[in-house]
Amino acid sequence: MHSAFVVSQTDPRPLYLQIKDQIRHRIAVGALKPGDEIPSIRALAAGARVSVITIKRAYLELELEGIIQTRHGRGSFVAEGVRLADTLNQQELDQHLQAAARVAALLHLTDDDLVERLRKVRRELAERKP
């Protein structure tokens, strides 16, 4: 996990949640695999330019969710778990669908309109596949 974590002061989510979501995303897409070490709290705090407390909170929540494991004196690692990536992918899809639903509400689209738009996008993607 060599690419930097990015936090935004304009993002309405708390900083710890932005970090937490980025770690979850990297696990979901396979950039981090079970057993991979994640940066130390201090290293990530320095790299992201946030407080150590912010990173501690993100790591604590990830640990409580069973996504990472912290081994005293050794560091933090992606938890072992066969279905971990599947679960995270489902959660990530749900986040995207929630965002789409919010935009649809702003555009005053009905549920049927939104479903039809999703079907249209899927058809277009299917047509593009070789």
C-alpha positions in Angstrom: 0.0 0.0 0.0 2.4 2.6 -1.2 0.0 5.2 -2.6 -0.9 8.0 -0.2 -4.1 8.3 1.7 -6.0 11.5 0.9 -8.2 13.4 3.3 -10.3 16.3 2.4 -11.5 19.1 4.7 -14.4 19.7 2.2 -15.6 16.1 2.5 -18.5 16.1 5.0 -17.4 12.8 6.5 -15.1 12.8 9.5 -11.4 12.4 8.8 -11.2 9.0 10.5 -14.1 7.8 8.3 -12.3 8.9 5.2 -9.2 6.9 6.1 -11.3 3.9 7.2 -13.2 4.0 3.9 -9.9 4.1 1.9 -8.5 1.1 3.7 -11.8 -0.8 3.1 -11.7 0.1 -0.5 -8.2 -1.1 -1.0 -9.1 -4.4 0.6 -12.3 -4.6 -1.5 -10.4 -4.2 -4.8 -7.6 -6.5 -3.8 -4.9 -3.9 -3.4 -4.6 -5.2 0.2 -5.0 -8.9 0.8 -5.5 -10.9 4.0 -2.3 -11.0 5.9 -0.9 -7.8 4.3 0.6 -5.3 6.8 -1.0 -1.8 6.8 1.0 1.3 7.8 1.6 2.0 11.4 -0.7 4.5 13.1 2.1 7.0 13.3 3.3 6.5 9.8 -0.2 6.9 8.3 -0.9 9.9 10.5 2.2 11.6 9.2 1.6 10.6 5.6 -2.1 11.8 5.7 -1.3 14.8 7.8 -3.8 14.0 10.4 -3.6 13.3 14.1 -2.6 10.0 15.6 -6.0 9.9 17.3 -7.7 10.1 14.0 -5.9 7.0 12.7 -6.3 5.2 16.0 -10.1 5.6 15.7 -10.2 4.4 12.1 -8.0 1.3 13.0 -10.1 0.6 16.1 -13.4 0.6 14.1 -11.8 -1.6 11.4 -10.6 -4.0 14.1 -14.0 -4.1 15.8 -15.5 -4.9 12.4 -13.0 -7.8 11.9 -11.4 -6.2 8.9 -7.9 -5.7 10.4 -6.0 -7.3 13.3 -3.5 -5.5 15.5 -0.7 -7.6 16.9 1.0 -5.9 19.8 4.6 -4.9 18.9 4.2 -6.2 15.3 1.7 -3.9 13.7 -1.7 -4.0 12.0 -2.6 -6.5 9.3 -5.6 -7.2 7.0 -7.6 -9.9 8.8 -7.6 -13.4 7.4 -11.1 -14.3 6.1 -12.3 -16.0 3.0 -15.3 -13.8 2.5 -13.8 -10.5 3.6 -13.4 -9.1 0.1 -16.9 -10.2 -0.9 -18.4 -8.5 2.1 -16.5 -5.3 1.5 -17.4 -5.3 -2.2 -21.1 -5.6 -1.2 -20.7 -2.7 1.2 -19.0 -0.6 -1.4 -21.7 -1.3 -3.9 -24.3 -0.3 -1.3 -22.5 3.0 -0.8 -22.6 3.7 -4.5 -26.2 2.8 -4.7 -27.0 5.1 -1.8 -25.2 7.9 -3.6 -27.2 7.2 -6.7 -30.4 7.2 -4.7 -29.5 10.6 -3.2 -28.8 12.1 -6.6 -32.1 10.6 -8.0 -34.0 12.2 -5.1 -32.4 15.6 -5.9 -33.5 15.1 -9.5 -37.0 14.1 -8.4 -36.7 10.7 -10.2 -39.2 8.0 -9.2 -38.0 4.6 -8.1 -39.1 3.2 -11.4 -37.1 5.9 -13.2 -34.0 5.1 -11.2 -34.4 1.4 -11.8 -34.8 2.0 -15.6 -31.7 4.2 -15.6 -29.7 1.4 -13.9 -30.9 -1.2 -16.4 -30.0 1.1 -19.3 -26.4 1.6 -17.9 -26.0 -2.2 -17.4 -27.2 -2.8 -21.0 -24.7 -0.3 -22.3 -21.9 -1.9 -20.4 -22.9 -5.3 -21.6 -22.9 -4.1 -25.2 -19.3 -2.7 -24.8 -17.9 -6.0 -23.6 -15.8 -7.8 -26.2 
